[in-house]
Amino acid sequence: MPDAMTRLPDGQPILRVVPMPADVNPQGDVFGGWIMAQVDVAGALPAMRRARGRVTTVAVNSFLFKQPVSVGDLVSFYADVVDTGRTSMRVRVEVYAERHPAQPITVKVTEAVLTYVAINQHGEKRELPEID
């Protein structure tokens, strides 16, 4: 049962999107693979900012689908780097759906942690730059 008291996190989402009819399965729920692809895009954005360049996804450490997503939901992705190593970083992504505009509710639909590695123009690992 969705919690009608859920609120969006503070700050701006890194990505917002509305799924379309082509993104759903025969039961009318958005494909999990579509959500996973959007999570990867959202997670890559703070990873690229931290790496100051190209990154590649090397692992999906955890991925939890909490609620289905439907056509017409406004889906917001919040992502932050939560840990860094020499060449890699872990990014936490939280996904919320705002639904039913006439009686709006917000629900957390997905949470994930992915690992990205900084790469150079040849696709080889490179060290993360120092933080200014």
C-alpha positions as CSV (number, residue, x, y, z in Angstrom):
1,M,0.0,0.0,0.0
2,P,1.6,3.3,-1.0
3,D,2.3,5.8,1.8
4,A,0.5,9.0,0.9
5,M,2.8,11.0,3.3
6,T,6.0,10.3,1.3
7,R,7.6,13.5,0.1
8,L,10.3,14.1,-2.5
9,P,13.8,14.5,-1.0
10,D,15.2,18.0,-0.6
11,G,17.1,19.4,-3.6
12,Q,16.5,19.0,-7.3
13,P,16.2,15.6,-9.0
14,I,19.0,14.8,-11.3
15,L,16.5,13.4,-13.9
16,R,12.7,13.6,-14.3
17,V,10.7,11.6,-16.9
18,V,7.2,10.5,-17.7
19,P,6.9,6.9,-19.0
20,M,4.9,6.5,-22.2
21,P,2.7,3.6,-23.4
22,A,5.5,2.0,-25.3
23,D,7.4,1.6,-21.9
24,V,4.8,-0.8,-20.3
25,N,4.2,-4.5,-20.2
26,P,0.8,-6.1,-21.1
27,Q,-0.4,-5.6,-17.5
28,G,0.2,-1.8,-17.8
29,D,3.2,-1.6,-15.5
30,V,6.4,0.1,-16.7
31,F,9.1,-2.5,-17.6
32,G,11.7,-3.0,-14.9
33,G,14.4,-2.7,-17.6
34,W,13.2,0.8,-18.6
35,I,13.5,1.8,-14.9
36,M,16.9,0.2,-14.7
37,A,18.1,2.1,-17.8
38,Q,16.9,5.4,-16.4
39,V,18.6,4.6,-13.0
40,D,21.9,4.0,-14.8
41,V,21.6,7.4,-16.7
42,A,20.7,9.2,-13.4
43,G,23.6,7.5,-11.5
44,A,26.1,8.3,-14.2
45,L,25.4,12.0,-14.0
46,P,26.9,12.6,-10.5
47,A,29.6,10.0,-11.3
48,M,30.7,12.0,-14.4
49,R,30.7,15.2,-12.5
50,R,32.9,13.7,-9.7
51,A,35.2,12.0,-12.3
52,R,35.2,15.2,-14.4
53,G,34.8,13.0,-17.5
54,R,33.8,9.7,-18.8
55,V,32.7,6.8,-16.6
56,T,31.4,3.3,-17.2
57,T,29.0,1.2,-15.1
58,V,30.8,-1.8,-13.7
59,A,28.3,-3.1,-11.1
60,V,24.8,-2.9,-9.9
61,N,25.4,-3.5,-6.2
62,S,21.7,-3.5,-5.2
63,F,18.4,-2.8,-6.9
64,L,15.0,-2.9,-5.2
65,F,11.7,-2.3,-6.9
66,K,9.3,-1.1,-4.1
67,Q,6.2,-0.1,-6.1
68,P,5.1,-0.4,-9.8
69,V,5.4,2.6,-12.1
70,S,2.6,3.5,-14.5
71,V,2.1,5.6,-17.6
72,G,1.5,9.2,-16.6
73,D,3.5,9.0,-13.4
74,L,6.1,11.8,-13.0
75,V,9.2,9.8,-12.1
76,S,12.0,11.7,-10.3
77,F,15.5,10.3,-9.9
78,Y,17.8,11.5,-7.1
79,A,21.4,10.4,-7.2
80,D,24.5,11.0,-5.1
81,V,28.0,9.7,-4.9
82,V,28.2,7.9,-1.6
83,D,31.7,6.4,-1.7
84,T,34.9,6.8,-3.8
85,G,38.0,4.7,-4.3
86,R,41.0,5.3,-6.4
87,T,39.2,4.9,-9.8
88,S,35.7,4.0,-8.8
89,M,32.7,5.4,-7.0
90,R,29.4,4.1,-5.7
91,V,26.3,6.1,-6.4
92,R,23.0,5.7,-4.6
93,V,19.9,6.4,-6.7
94,E,16.4,6.9,-5.2
95,V,13.3,7.0,-7.5
96,Y,10.0,8.5,-6.7
97,A,6.7,8.6,-8.6
98,E,4.2,11.4,-8.3
99,R,0.8,10.1,-9.4
100,H,-2.9,10.9,-9.6
101,P,-2.8,14.7,-10.2
102,A,-6.4,15.1,-9.0
103,Q,-5.4,13.6,-5.6
104,P,-1.6,13.7,-5.8
105,I,0.5,11.1,-3.9
106,T,4.2,10.5,-4.0
107,V,5.7,7.0,-3.5
108,K,9.2,5.7,-3.5
109,V,9.3,3.2,-6.3
110,T,13.0,2.1,-6.6
111,E,16.3,2.4,-4.8
112,A,19.7,1.2,-6.1
113,V,23.4,1.4,-5.7
114,L,25.7,1.2,-8.7
115,T,29.4,1.3,-9.1
116,Y,31.0,3.4,-11.9
117,V,34.7,3.6,-12.9
118,A,36.4,6.7,-14.4
119,I,37.8,6.0,-17.8
120,N,39.9,7.8,-20.3
121,Q,39.2,8.4,-24.0
122,H,40.5,4.9,-24.8
123,G,38.1,3.3,-22.3
124,E,40.9,2.5,-19.8
125,K,40.6,3.1,-16.0
126,R,42.0,6.3,-14.7
127,E,42.3,7.8,-11.3
128,L,39.7,10.1,-9.9
129,P,40.8,13.7,-9.8
130,E,41.4,15.4,-6.4
131,I,38.4,17.3,-5.0
132,D,39.1,21.1,-5.0
